[in-house]
Amino acid sequence: MTCRESELKQLAAKAEDYLKGIGRKENLFSVNERDAVFVAVDMQNFVCQKDSGRCLPGIARVMLSVNEMADFCHARGIPVIWLRQCFSRRGGWDDEGLYGFFHNQPIEPGMFNQGEAAKIHPEMHLDPELDFVAEKNRYSAFAPGSSRLETLLSGLNRKQLIFGGAATNVCVESTARDAMQRGYQVIVLSDATTAFDNVLHEVSLLNIRLFFGDVRSVKDITREIGGFESFFA
């Protein structure tokens, strides 16, 4: 075990002691298919393509897990919302804000005006007849003016958000934090998320579990809702 892994293990143990000390149960929320929505975050070409130079560790596994969750939701009538990072540019104006300070400059043209880099990756199981796609121009889809996510959720009358996608510690966590602050029940899928480093991924999941929501696996969710064995047989 490396020093970094040892420190992560100690942090996780400390968090478990804290949760036990305040009497927190393992999972706060019971998954209910009448209340649930699956929110797939940034499963786009610039994240998922192997030749993009930004491929995250384990992204192939995450793509499979996100698809598994999406397929289950399609079969059970649970709405699926695909969020995608995308900016607008008209003339000399754009809405990227401070994004460029934290990424390669200039931002590739395909990230603007629903370009190729911003499209949902073709291997993702997006159903154009059933699913919703919402562009966002900030890490959090709930940031003022970022996206239409809150409007979609209001129209669907759903209060339980199940998150998968990338990156765990950036857009997933940012949106999950803001969702909790708005009164939504948050569940983040541990096996359908990833970050550019596993320690960041694990620490982000730990932080979410401590203060913002539940952390579950895809199989946890599908088994709790029911029909797992028959659906994946």
C-alpha atoms as one frame of an Amber mdcrd trajectory, in Angstrom:
protein
   0.000   0.000   0.000   1.392   3.388  -0.995   1.559   6.352   1.382  -1.226
   8.029  -0.569  -3.462   4.959  -0.349  -2.743   4.679   3.370  -3.745   8.298
   3.953  -6.937   7.792   1.955  -7.773   4.714   4.026  -7.213   6.681   7.245
  -9.428   9.500   5.974 -12.184   7.053   5.076 -11.962   5.458   8.529 -12.167
   8.881  10.173 -15.243   9.694   8.096 -16.893   6.402   9.091 -16.226   7.167
  12.771 -17.847  10.568  12.313 -20.907   9.110  10.591 -21.250   6.458  13.250
 -20.885   9.086  15.950 -23.814  11.129  14.634 -25.944   8.038  14.120 -26.113
   8.255  10.328 -27.435   5.162   8.644 -25.692   3.697   5.610 -28.124   5.210
   3.103 -30.315   8.216   3.758 -32.700   7.814   0.845 -34.908   4.973  -0.350
 -34.878   4.901  -4.130 -38.328   5.425  -5.604 -38.850   5.114  -9.337 -41.750
   7.604  -9.201 -39.439  10.278  -7.769 -36.122   9.374  -9.391 -34.284  10.875
 -12.364 -30.967   9.657 -13.744 -28.657  12.576 -14.539 -25.701  11.609 -16.758
 -23.056  14.321 -16.570 -20.785  15.261 -19.490 -20.597  11.909 -21.283 -19.410
  13.811 -24.341 -16.884  13.375 -27.108 -14.271  15.577 -25.457 -14.442  13.381
 -22.339 -14.968   9.916 -23.809 -13.021   9.811 -27.068  -9.757   7.911 -26.728
  -7.923  10.255 -29.089  -9.033  13.445 -27.356  -6.090  13.571 -24.959  -8.484
  13.982 -22.019  -9.536  10.386 -21.513 -10.092   9.847 -17.801  -8.959   6.711
 -15.938 -11.610   4.038 -16.104 -13.784   6.018 -18.517 -14.579   2.850 -20.521
 -15.944   1.233 -17.350 -17.894   4.380 -16.522 -19.420   4.464 -20.003 -20.643
   0.888 -19.545 -22.052   1.659 -16.090 -23.806   4.820 -17.256 -25.310   2.874
 -20.152 -26.422   0.117 -17.782 -28.185   2.663 -15.590 -29.722   4.422 -18.610
 -31.000   1.120 -20.029 -32.581   0.226 -16.713 -34.240   3.632 -16.471 -35.577
   3.362 -20.014 -37.111  -0.009 -19.166 -38.670   1.250 -15.928 -39.930   4.610
 -17.179 -37.460   6.643 -15.118 -36.468   9.881 -16.900 -32.872  10.254 -18.085
 -31.284  13.682 -18.466 -27.951  14.006 -20.280 -26.039  17.133 -19.256 -23.363
  18.430 -21.568 -20.804  21.183 -21.196 -21.247  23.576 -24.086 -20.608  27.276
 -24.637 -22.138  29.857 -26.951 -20.181  32.266 -29.139 -21.582  35.009 -31.304
 -19.293  37.607 -32.842 -16.897  38.715 -30.133 -19.114  37.490 -27.265 -19.073
  34.135 -25.483 -20.364  32.714 -22.214 -17.362  30.609 -21.146 -16.736  32.833
 -18.118 -13.570  31.801 -16.248 -13.555  28.265 -17.698 -10.578  29.034 -19.919
  -8.317  29.854 -16.963  -8.513  26.229 -15.810  -8.243  24.456 -19.169  -6.173
  24.564 -22.320  -6.389  27.838 -24.155  -7.817  28.605 -26.532 -10.834  26.400
 -25.853 -11.356  24.147 -28.842 -13.999  25.379 -31.299 -15.984  22.156 -30.918
 -16.964  23.191 -27.383 -18.943  26.149 -28.730 -22.398  26.329 -30.312 -23.144
  22.613 -29.816 -20.021  21.603 -31.748 -18.612  18.125 -32.255 -16.565  17.994
 -29.037 -19.647  18.874 -26.984 -21.916  16.185 -28.452 -22.937  13.173 -26.375
 -20.556  10.350 -27.290 -22.145   8.018 -29.881 -21.557   4.924 -27.722 -23.800
   6.281 -24.987 -27.337   4.872 -24.892 -29.139   8.149 -25.367 -32.703   7.530
 -26.518 -33.820  10.587 -28.510 -37.466   9.577 -28.084 -37.334   9.281 -24.300
 -34.415  11.283 -22.942 -33.687  14.935 -22.305 -30.460  16.774 -23.164 -29.522
  19.979 -21.370 -26.519  22.154 -22.179 -24.705  23.849 -19.314 -22.033  26.537
 -19.371 -20.830  26.092 -15.779 -19.597  23.112 -13.791 -22.855  23.099 -11.845
 -25.995  22.745 -13.920 -27.790  24.623 -11.121 -25.583  27.730 -11.319 -27.686
  30.769 -12.284 -28.108  30.826 -16.058 -26.104  27.621 -16.530 -28.783  25.252
 -17.826 -32.474  24.352 -17.943 -32.049  21.431 -15.536 -34.159  22.897 -12.749
 -36.957  23.714 -15.191 -36.874  20.144 -16.519 -37.050  18.679 -13.016 -39.939
  20.931 -12.104 -41.859  19.810 -15.188 -41.132  16.162 -14.437 -42.078  16.635
 -10.757 -39.058  14.624  -9.629 -37.053  15.197  -6.448 -34.519  12.347  -6.363
 -31.430  12.756  -8.545 -29.154   9.821  -9.339 -25.853  11.055 -10.768 -23.309
   9.376 -13.012 -20.664  10.783 -15.341 -17.538  12.893 -15.192 -15.668  14.275
 -13.539 -16.570  13.171 -10.023 -14.855  16.082  -8.289 -15.839  18.773 -10.800
 -19.174  18.787 -12.641 -20.720  15.837 -10.812 -19.902  17.110  -7.337 -20.655
  20.746  -8.210 -24.128  19.850  -9.503 -24.775  17.377  -6.669 -23.862  19.963
  -4.018 -26.206  22.536  -5.490 -28.961  19.941  -5.878 -28.835  19.126  -2.162
 -28.942  22.821  -1.311 -32.137  23.073  -3.352 -33.813  20.234  -1.493 -33.251
  17.396  -3.974 -32.302  13.958  -2.683 -28.853  13.209  -4.107 -27.430   9.791
  -4.953 -24.046   9.522  -6.705 -23.046   6.278  -8.434 -19.559   5.237  -7.334
 -19.006   2.912 -10.298 -20.477   5.267 -12.912 -18.216   8.229 -12.107 -14.513
   8.983 -12.428 -11.930  11.751 -12.016  -8.467  12.253 -13.512  -6.962  10.703
 -10.371  -8.464   7.947  -8.211  -7.678   9.747  -4.963  -9.644  12.782  -6.139
 -12.473  10.449  -7.147 -12.558   8.707  -3.776 -12.225  11.912  -1.748 -15.021
  13.512  -3.770 -17.296  10.531  -3.134 -16.403  10.669   0.545 -17.224  14.371
   0.724 -20.566  13.780  -0.987 -21.419  10.999   1.458 -20.475  13.128   4.432
 -22.454  16.228   3.550 -24.492  16.038   0.347 -26.042  12.651  -0.389 -25.751
   8.900  -0.705 -23.042   7.047  -2.599 -24.279   3.814  -4.148 -23.458   1.450
  -7.023 -25.557   0.860 -10.123 -26.493  -2.605  -8.877 -27.508  -1.168  -5.491
 -29.999   1.087  -7.243 -31.393  -1.432  -9.691 -31.798  -4.086  -6.999 -33.568
  -1.669  -4.661 -35.994  -0.537  -7.344 -36.533  -4.153  -8.326 -36.321  -6.248
 -11.434 -32.508  -6.384 -11.547 -32.190 -10.108 -12.125 -34.870 -10.258 -14.811
 -33.667  -7.102 -16.555 -30.020  -8.146 -16.855 -30.570 -11.881 -17.289
